[in-house]
């Protein structure tokens, strides 16, 4: 009997909760990266990432400026056009993206060849 995708989807609502402030921070191994950059990313994780009741992390659209190191307008463009709609959630009037979509996009951008003028 073929499986039906609708049968496999949970109909329970996903509720987003704050991330515990006492999460394990990774070791800062790269001495070439200033501490301020590490602090900015950790601040995003503390304040702009929520954990869903489905066990998935969701990243607030406001974190895109720090994570992608772009302006607010470019961050909004990335959220609207490069994150699939099925990976987006609205919670409490805030826009969130599935963490795997954000990490995948960050990896893709990290692999791009940098322009000489930047």
Secondary structure, DSSP 8 states (H G I E B T S, - for coil): ----HHHHS--S---EEE--TT--------TTS-HHHHHHHHHHHHHSEEEETTS-EEEEGGGHHHHHT--HHHHHHHHHHHS-GGGEEEETTEEEEEHHHHHHHHHHHHHS---TT-
